[in-house]
Amino acid sequence: MILYKYMPEPHSLLDEGYIRATQLSALNDPFEATFCKEGIERIYDSTNILVPFEQVVRHIQVSSQRVGVISFTEAKDNLLMWSHYANDHKGIAVGIDSRNLGANGIFESLFIPVYGDEYYRPYSTEIHSISYRKLTRYRTDYLDYDFDSLTKGGFLIEFFVFDVFKQKSDEWIYEKEHRSILALEQAERVIFHDFDDLDAEAVRLLKEYRAVNERKFPHPIVQIDLFEITDIISRTYCAFKIAEFSFNPDNVYLFKIGNNKIVSLIEGYRCDENYSDMNINFARSNPALKIWETHLDRNHYTLKFKEAPPSGDQFLKD
């Protein structure tokens, strides 16, 4: 399936392959990651979790802050999403090939941190189709899984942390959303606003591996390239410390898409950019990349798409 990512400003993705996994504090739905506490308690009572119940609930609430979501949609022609997520039709929709995924899914690579024995995070490269319901997670669907088998593996509590991101209110059903749900400490690059408050040992390691670049936009912003840290334990330590600042919605956690996963670019109807003429190096690494223009259907409230002319040609939109 080709999934689409609406974007107001796509150059980080098209030039270098980086896409944001948005943390809870920056998501636009205030009900994100909410769940029915009574439903969790019913699951808890039916399993053999040794941790006190209130501690389980607290762990889900705290750990969900360190989860990032990359949202895609089946719909390339949704008028509302073009307005909301693509700068009033001035941006683009990027087509991502989600078929025939390997071990890293749609990503070039996916860092797996090293934890102590007491930790487990159910990393998955799967892209999940969102379910839409009127009631919050686990209110009525607490029998949907074999929770007992997860308990035996010691995985259940961390499973909850990611699972609460797989359901939304049915008010959002028009988005036809699919999600990649990731741990923020897996990020390859972070655009970071809180460097002055970062743990001293993490700062030392980042500088030792030359993983820090200061940029001014006009305010100082630190770009942290975690992929530069070759020692897995050092990278895990730094990544965890940086993920603790996910409460700041301005911090941007970036993951790198795999080569050839970008298969199409759809220019919004009001897009001023001509992507056919641009040196979008990463996107063009796929020789099969197609670029489309958007036009209005003058008889219906729908959009039409036409493949863009070759570089240098001019085409007048309807």
C-alpha positions in Angstrom: 0.0 0.0 0.0 1.1 3.5 -0.8 0.6 5.8 2.3 0.8 9.5 2.2 2.4 12.1 4.5 1.0 15.6 4.3 3.7 18.2 4.9 3.9 22.0 4.9 7.7 22.0 4.5 9.2 18.7 3.3 12.8 19.6 2.5 14.3 17.7 5.4 12.6 14.6 4.1 13.2 15.1 0.4 16.8 16.3 0.7 18.1 14.0 3.5 15.4 11.5 4.2 14.6 12.6 7.8 11.0 12.5 9.0 9.7 13.5 12.4 8.2 11.2 15.0 6.0 13.5 17.0 6.0 13.3 20.7 2.8 13.3 22.9 3.3 17.0 23.9 3.2 18.1 20.2 0.2 16.0 18.9 -2.9 17.9 18.1 -5.5 15.6 19.7 -5.8 16.1 23.5 -7.1 12.5 23.9 -4.0 10.9 22.5 -2.8 8.0 24.6 -5.7 8.2 26.9 -7.1 4.9 28.2 -9.8 3.5 30.6 -8.2 2.9 33.9 -10.9 0.4 34.9 -10.2 -1.6 31.7 -6.5 -1.7 32.6 -7.4 -2.9 36.1 -9.6 -5.8 34.7 -6.6 -6.9 32.6 -4.3 -6.5 35.6 -6.6 -8.6 37.8 -6.7 -11.4 35.1 -2.9 -11.7 34.8 0.1 -12.2 37.0 1.7 -8.8 37.0 3.8 -8.5 40.1 4.0 -4.7 40.0 1.4 -2.8 42.1 -1.5 -1.6 39.9 -1.1 2.2 40.5 2.6 1.8 39.5 1.5 0.2 36.3 -0.8 3.1 35.5 1.8 5.7 36.4 4.4 3.9 34.2 2.1 4.0 31.2 1.4 7.7 31.7 5.1 8.6 32.1 6.6 6.4 29.5 4.1 7.4 26.8 5.8 10.8 26.9 8.8 9.1 25.3 6.9 7.7 22.4 6.9 9.3 18.9 4.3 8.9 16.2 4.7 9.2 12.5 1.3 9.6 10.9 0.3 8.5 7.4 -3.0 8.3 5.6 -4.5 6.2 2.8 -6.1 9.4 1.4 -4.2 11.6 -0.9 -7.3 13.7 -1.9 -8.7 14.7 1.5 -9.6 18.4 1.4 -9.4 18.9 5.2 -6.0 17.3 5.5 -4.6 19.3 2.7 -5.8 22.4 4.6 -4.8 21.3 8.1 -1.5 19.5 7.5 -0.2 20.9 4.2 -0.4 24.6 4.9 -3.7 25.3 3.2 -2.8 23.3 0.0 0.6 25.1 -0.3 2.6 22.0 0.9 2.9 18.5 -0.5 1.8 14.9 0.1 4.7 12.5 0.1 3.9 8.9 -1.0 5.6 6.2 1.0 5.8 2.6 -0.1 4.8 0.4 2.8 4.9 -2.8 0.9 7.6 -5.6 1.1 9.2 -4.2 4.3 12.4 -5.7 5.6 13.7 -5.9 9.2 13.9 -2.0 9.4 10.4 -1.4 8.0 10.3 1.9 6.0 13.5 3.1 7.7 17.1 3.0 6.6 18.0 1.6 10.1 16.4 1.5 13.5 18.5 1.8 16.6 17.7 -0.7 19.3 19.0 0.7 22.7 20.6 -1.6 25.3 18.6 -1.7 28.5 19.1 -3.4 31.9 17.3 -6.7 32.5 14.3 -4.9 34.1 13.5 -3.1 30.8 11.8 -4.3 27.7 10.3 -2.1 24.9 8.3 -3.8 22.2 10.0 -2.2 19.2 8.1 -2.8 16.0 8.7 -1.6 12.4 5.1 -2.3 11.6 2.8 0.5 10.4 -0.4 0.2 12.4 -3.8 1.0 11.1 -5.6 3.2 13.6 -8.9 2.0 15.1 -11.7 4.5 15.7 -14.1 4.2 18.5 -16.4 6.2 20.7 -15.0 4.8 24.0 -11.4 5.1 25.2 -8.9 2.3 24.9 -9.6 -0.8 27.1 -13.1 0.5 28.0 -14.7 -2.4 26.1 -11.8 -3.9 24.1 -9.8 -5.3 27.0 -10.4 -8.8 25.7 -8.9 -8.1 22.2 -5.5 -9.5 23.1 -4.0 -12.5 24.7 -2.6 -10.5 27.6 -1.7 -13.6 29.6 1.0 -14.6 27.0 2.4 -11.0 27.1 2.6 -11.3 30.9 4.5 -14.5 30.7 7.1 -12.8 28.5 7.4 -9.9 30.8 6.2 -7.6 28.1 2.7 -6.5 29.1 3.4 -3.2 30.9 5.6 -1.9 28.0 3.0 -3.2 25.5 0.5 -0.8 27.0 2.8 2.2 26.5 2.7 1.7 22.7 -0.7 0.2 22.4 -2.5 3.3 23.7 -1.4 5.2 20.6 -3.3 2.8 18.2 -6.8 4.1 18.9 -8.5 7.5 18.5 -12.0 8.9 18.7 -14.2 8.2 15.7 -14.4 11.9 15.1 -11.0 11.4 13.3 -12.1 8.5 11.1 -11.9 10.7 7.9 -8.1 10.7 8.3 -7.8 7.0 7.6 -4.7 7.1 9.6 -1.8 4.6 9.8 1.0 5.0 12.3 4.6 4.1 12.9 4.9 4.1 16.7 8.5 4.4 17.9 10.5 5.1 21.1 12.1 8.5 20.9 15.4 7.2 22.1 15.6 5.4 18.7 15.9 8.7 16.8 18.8 9.3 14.5 18.8 13.1 14.8 17.3 15.5 17.2 16.7 19.3 16.7 17.1 20.2 20.4 16.2 23.4 22.3 17.3 22.3 25.8 21.0 21.6 25.4 21.9 23.9 28.4 19.8 21.7 30.7 21.1 18.4 29.4 22.9 15.9 31.7 26.6 16.7 31.9 27.7 13.2 31.1 25.5 13.2 28.0 27.0 16.5 26.9 30.5 15.1 27.3 29.7 12.0 25.2 28.0 14.0 22.5 31.0 16.3 22.2 33.4 13.4 22.3 31.7 11.8 19.3 31.3 15.2 17.6 27.5 14.6 17.4 26.6 18.2 18.2 26.1 21.0 15.7 24.9 24.4 16.8 22.7 26.3 14.3 21.1 29.7 14.6 17.6 30.2 13.2 17.9 33.1 14.7 17.7 31.5 18.1 20.4 28.9 18.9 19.2 25.4 18.2 21.4 22.4 18.6 21.3 19.6 16.0 22.3 16.3 17.6 23.3 13.5 15.3 23.0 10.4 17.5 24.1 8.2 14.6 27.6 9.6 15.1 27.9 7.8 18.4 29.3 4.4 17.5 29.3 2.9 21.0 25.8 1.4 21.7 25.9 2.0 25.5 27.0 5.6 25.1 24.3 6.2 22.5 21.7 4.6 24.6 22.6 6.8 27.6 22.5 10.0 25.5 19.3 9.1 23.7 17.5 8.4 26.9 18.6 11.7 28.4 17.5 13.6 25.3 14.2 11.8 25.2 13.5 13.1 28.7 12.9 16.5 27.2 10.0 15.4 25.0 7.7 17.5 27.2 9.0 20.4 25.0 7.0 20.3 21.8 9.7 22.3 20.0 12.2 19.4 20.2 12.1 17.4 17.0 13.0 13.7 16.9 13.9 12.6 13.4 14.2 9.1 11.8 15.7 8.3 8.4 13.5 6.7 5.7 15.1 4.0 3.7 16.2 4.5 0.1 13.5 4.0 -2.5 10.7 4.3 0.0 9.6 7.7 -1.3 7.7 6.9 -4.5 5.7 10.0 -5.2 5.3 13.7 -4.5 2.0 15.4 -4.9 2.2 19.2 -5.1 -0.7 21.0 -3.4 -3.0 23.1 -5.5 -1.5 26.3 -4.2 2.1 25.0 -4.0 4.6 27.6 -5.4 7.5 25.1 -5.6 8.3 23.2 -8.7 9.7 20.0 -7.4 10.5 18.7 -10.9 13.2 21.4 -11.1 14.6 20.8 -7.6 17.7 19.0 -6.5 15.8 16.9 -3.9 18.7 14.4 -3.7 17.3 11.9 -1.3 13.9 11.6 -3.0 15.5 11.3 -6.4 17.6 8.3 -5.2 14.5 6.3 -6.2 14.6 6.3 -10.1 10.9 5.4 -10.1 9.9 8.6 -8.3 6.9 10.4 -9.8 5.8 14.0 -9.2 2.2 15.0 -9.5 0.3 18.3 -9.7 -3.0 18.9 -8.1 -5.9 20.5 -10.0 -9.5 21.3 -9.1 -12.5 19.4 -10.5 -14.7 22.3 -11.5 -17.9 20.2 -11.4 -17.3 18.5 -8.0 -15.6 19.3 -4.7 -12.8 17.0 -5.5 -9.2 17.1 -6.5 -7.6 15.7 -9.6 -4.0 14.7 -10.1 -1.8 14.9 -13.2 1.8 13.8 -13.6 4.0 16.9 -13.6 5.8 17.8 -16.9 9.5 17.1 -17.2 11.9 19.6 -15.6 12.0 23.0 -17.3 8.5 22.7 -18.9 5.7 25.0 -17.9 2.2 24.0 -17.0 -0.7 26.3 -16.1 -2.9 24.9 -13.4 -6.7 25.0 -13.8 
